[in-house]
């Protein structure tokens, strides 16, 4: 890793882990699994495609550890760590966090081995080298690719809001708050994320396509990839994912459980 600031941020993560302090939300490990089977998935999709929503739904029902690189970074930004400061500068500039730092954070996270029954990871791998390494290190069960046109990405992303108080996600399209501009849970102010601007989004879309297509090609050669259109309603998309992976229908969808979109 060539970036000294990245090395400092990673050293901070390792030191806090040695002291028993979590560096990501929900780091308490999975609940006991009813089926005892191991599943390891990668979920890929541009921001606004719903990959966080669908990862959470799968994780909840199959006792998978949801490893969300974006959530790890946002947690560190909110808690003003050295890693968070570096990430905030990058996001404000409308750029993607460097591959070396992402790779290091994911390596530390998976080394915790709290994924007794498997994991679903989003935000990684992000380049061909990382994809090859990931295939050598983990026996994947599938790569879920959520496909979404750029025009729909822009519509969804620019409608996202985040509570400044509790961090709850909202969408002005299909999950608006009861009171305009205020969080239903804590009353905090709803803000647009710093990197959710048209200019920043255009940069992210270019970088995403340039980096993601070669990664998908590597996974496709191994016949791991399932592609699902993420434009339909959430329940339909979730069921399409399960059909293609050979998984049972969603209990969460049947009971109308709500999982916030990202």
Buried (B, 14 or more C-beta within 10 A) or exposed (E): EEEEBBBEBBEBBEEBBEEEEEBBBEBEEBEEBEEEEBBBBBBBBBBBBBBBBBBBBBBBBBBBBBBBBBBBBBBBBEEEBBBBBBBBEBBEEBBBBBBBBBBBBBEBBBEBEBBBBBBBBBBBBBBEEBBEBBBEEBEBBBBBBBEBEBEBBBEBBBBBBBBEBEBBBBBBEEBBBEEEEBBBEEEBEBEBBBBBBEEBBEBBBEBBEEBBEEBBEBBEEEEBBBBBEBBEEBBBBBBBBBEBBEBEEBEBBEEEEEBEBB
